[in-house]
Amino acid sequence: MIVIIGLGTAGVYATRWITTLNREEEITIIEKHSYESYSPCGIPLILERKDDFSKLKHPFPRTRRINVLLEYEAIEINASEKKIKVLNKKNNEIKEIKYDKLLYAAGAEPLIPKIKNADGFINKGVFIVKTLEDANSIKDFIVKKNIKNVSVVGAGAIGLEMAYALKSWNLNVHVFEMFPQPFPRVLDPEMAEIVKNELEKFGISIHLNSKVDEIVVENNRIIGIRSGDSIFNADAIILATGVRPSTEILKNIVNMDRSFIVVNDKMQTSNPDIYAAGDCIITKNYVDGSYAPVQLATTAAKQGIVAGINLAGHDATYSGALGTFVSMVGNLEVAAVGLTENQAKEKFQIVTARAKTLDRPEYAGGEEITLKIVCDKNNGTILGAQAVGKNASSKINVISLAIRKKASAEDLSALEIAYCPEVSDLYDVINMAADLILRKINPNNYTF
Amino acid sequence: MIVIIGLGTAGVYATRWITTLNREEEITIIEKHSYESYSPCGIPLILERKDDFSKLKHPFPRTRRINVLLEYEAIEINASEKKIKVLNKKNNEIKEIKYDKLLYAAGAEPLIPKIKNADGFINKGVFIVKTLEDANSIKDFIVKKNIKNVSVVGAGAIGLEMAYALKSWNLNVHVFEMFPQPFPRVLDPEMAEIVKNELEKFGISIHLNSKVDEIVVENNRIIGIRSGDSIFNADAIILATGVRPSTEILKNIVNMDRSFIVVNDKMQTSNPDIYAAGDCIITKNYVDGSYAPVQLATTAAKQGIVAGINLAGHDATYSGALGTFVSMVGNLEVAAVGLTENQAKEKFQIVTARAKTLDRPEYAGGEEITLKIVCDKNNGTILGAQAVGKNASSKINVISLAIRKKASAEDLSALEIAYCPEVSDLYDVINMAADLILRKINPNNYTF
C-alpha cells in the first residue's frame, strides 16, 4: 500500500506514473480539501474575468486501486510502525492508515507576514491567495463591500497578477514590495524596470523598497496600509509574500532544512520509506547545485513523477530544477529560467548580453521582446535567461532545454528557429542575444 | 575586395558579419533587382491584408566600405583571372569587377512546371510568387480583371499561404497537388490530414494526387485548369511548385549536384576563392548527413553568416540544416523540424509518438495542438518532429535545439517549460509526446 498525503500537483503526477507503471499497486490519497486537485495559478485570471473559480477544479480519475479520502487531514505519522493517524474533518473521527511507502506532498501555505493587524483580519479584509475558498472570499468581500482601494503586499507573480486582475476591475491598486524591484528573485534590476513601467502605465501604483508595517484599522474596519511614515487608503489587503511549508507533522521524523524537507535525487527523505515532493521540499538547483525552495507547479509535477516511478518499483533520478517560470502581468509576458546575473556572479565568471527586437516583422504587427542571457565566461555555457515581452516564455522554454543540455551561446547563435512573418522573424531574439555573447567571448572559431 | 552576388538573405547576413568582424574590408554587392533586400515570405500576408508590398523591402545599410550595385546582373565569371562581367540593366553597359574572394548567393527562381500553356501566359493569368513585381502582378490582375476563380498548383507553404490569402478575398480557390497530401516534404500523412481538414473547413478545394496537365485557354484567355480528365474553372493560376537554382553562370567553374552548388562546411565551393550560400546550394542535413536543397530564409541566413565569418578571415563551420519550418495556413500553424517518420525510417530504427492536447487549460481558452515526435529506437535520440495547431512553432523551436544537442526523449520528458494558464499548460504537449516515447522504449531508469 502506497499512501500519498496531498493531492496537489506532485501527488497527482506521482499517482499517474505509479498507476501507469504498476497497475496492481493500491494507493490511498489523503487530501484535506473538500475537492480534488485544482489549479491555484489560475486564480488571478478567473478573478480578472469575474468567472467561476470552480472551473479551476479538475476531478481526479478514480480507479479500483485508488482510494481518495477528501477532507481528511494527516495529524500524526508513526514512522517506526509505518502508520498515519488521520482526522476526518467532517465528523472529527480519527483513524489509522498503514503504509508500506509514503509520499508526502502536502505543499505549503501562504505566509502571513509580521504586519500589525494582519493576523486578526484574515478573511475580513486581509486575504491570502491559495485555495478556491481564499479566491471566493476575496471576490465576495470586494463585491459585497463595494471596495474601491486594494493594496497588495509582495510584487512577485501572485501579487502582480492579482494586482492586474483587480486593476482591471477599475479599483485603485497599490503594490508594496520590500525589495527595490518587482520579481526580486527571478529578474535582474534592468529587466524588472520594464515590468515596473508597464505596471505604472496600467495605472497600478508600485511602491518599492517599501516594507509594510501596519494595516490601519478604525472601528474594527480596515482603512489603510502603512509603510514607514506613509499611509495609503486601503479597504482590502492581499498578502502575497511567500509560503511556509506544511511539514510540522514530519518534524523529528525526517531531515529538514529551514522547515523544508530534504530529499535525495530519488525524492527519498532520510527515512527510506518516506518520499517527498513539491512545495514542501527544498530543491536542488540544476545549474549550481544549491538548495532552495521552488514553488512552481511544473517542478512539483517533475518531482511527483520521479517519486512515483520510484514508488512503483522502477528507478528514476531527479537532476534538479531550472526554475523555468512565466507570469502574465496584464499583456506583459515575464519569463525566466536558471540563474539571474546577480545569482550567477556569486559562483561563476560571467558574461551577459541583452537584445531587444520585435517578435515578428513590423509589417506583420511585431511587438517588443527583450531577452537577457547570462553565460559562463570561460566556455559560453548558458546559466540563465530572462525575457520580457511578446512570446517571452517560448524563448525561455528553448533556453530551459539549452541549460539542461549544457548548451553554449554558440548553440543558441546557431539555433534554427521556425520563421514565418505571422509568427516570428527571420533572426530571433535568441540568436541576437547569443551573437552578442559570442562577440564578447570572441571565439577562435564558430560552429553553426 | 570581396564581391557578393545576390542581396538576398544569405548576402545580407554575410555582409553583416564581414563588416562586424573586419571593418576595413571592401565589399561590392551585385543585385539584379532595383531594390535591396526584401522578405518574399511576407507576400501572402500582405496580399491577404490588401496591403502595400513595398512594406516588404528593407533597405540595406550603406557604409563607406560597402558598394551596392542595384540592377546589375553578373553575366560571366572568369575564375582564373578572378573577375566578373556584369551588365548594367538600366543602360546595358557591361563592366568588369575584380574579386579576391567571391560569395555567390544568387538564390533560386520559381520553377515553371511542364504544364501546357503555362509558359506562354506568365504574368498574363499564370503567376509565380517570388519578387515584389510578381506579387503586384497577381494583385493587379485579380483586381483589374475582377477574377473569381483562382487555382494554385502546389500544396507546400507558398501555395497554401497564397490559397488562404486569396480565399480570404472571397475568391473560389482550388489547390492541386500531385502528391497524396499537403506539405508532402515536411509532414507525415496523418499530420497533413489535419491541415487538409482545415483547408476544407475554410472552403478551399484541395485536389490531391492531382497533377495539372493543362491550362485551358480560349480566345487567348485562361478559362480553366485540367488535371487528368477533370477541368475546373480558373481565371488565374498561381504556380508554387518549387524552384530551380540560379547557377548557370557557375557551370564548369565549381562542382554542382542537380544544378545546385556543392560547398564544404566552410561554405567554400570546389574553387577555394568562391563561396556560396542560400537557395542556390545543396545543403547537408544535420540529422542524417544527406544532401538536399533547403529553401528556407533561416538556413540562408546561417549559411551567409558562416561564409561571412570565413570571408572576413575568421573561422566558421556549418554543421548542417535541420529544416526548422513554420507556415501559417489561415489560423492553423504548421511547423516541423528534422526528419519525418517516412524519411527517418530509411536510415534508422525508429519509434514515434503523437500527443494532442490544449495549449492552455480549457478555462483559459485553450486551443488544440498536435505534436508528433520521431526518435531513434536504440537510444531515444530525437530525429524530427511535426506540430500542427496553436503555438506549433514554439514547440518545434525547442525540438530544433533538442536535435542539435542530440537530446533524447528523456530530455524532453524532463523539459521544464514555463507555466502560467494564460500562455501554457502545466504539462506541455512536448512532455506528453516524450513520455509516450519513453513508455515505448521502456528504459531501465529515468532521469528528470
Interface residues (C-beta under 8 A of the other chain):
Chain A: T9 Y13 T20 S39 C41 G42 L45 I46 D51 K55 L56 A157 L296 A297 T298 T299 A301 K302 I305 V306 I309 H314 D315 A316 T317 Y318 S319 A321 L322 G323 T324 F325 V326 S327 M328 E333 A335 V337 P361 Y363 A364 N391 S393 S394 I396 N397 V398 S400 L401 A402 R404 K405 A407 D411 L412 A414 L415 E416 I417 A418 Y419 C420 P421 E422 V423 S424 L426 Y427 D428 R439 N444 N445 Y446 T447 F448
Chain B: T9 Y13 T20 S39 C41 G42 L45 I46 D51 K55 L56 A157 L296 A297 T298 T299 A301 K302 I305 V306 I309 H314 D315 A316 T317 Y318 S319 A321 L322 G323 T324 F325 V326 S327 M328 E333 A335 V337 P361 Y363 A364 N391 S393 S394 I396 N397 V398 S400 L401 A402 R404 K405 A407 D411 L412 A414 L415 E416 I417 A418 Y419 C420 P421 E422 V423 S424 L426 Y427 D428 R439 N444 N445 Y446 T447 F448
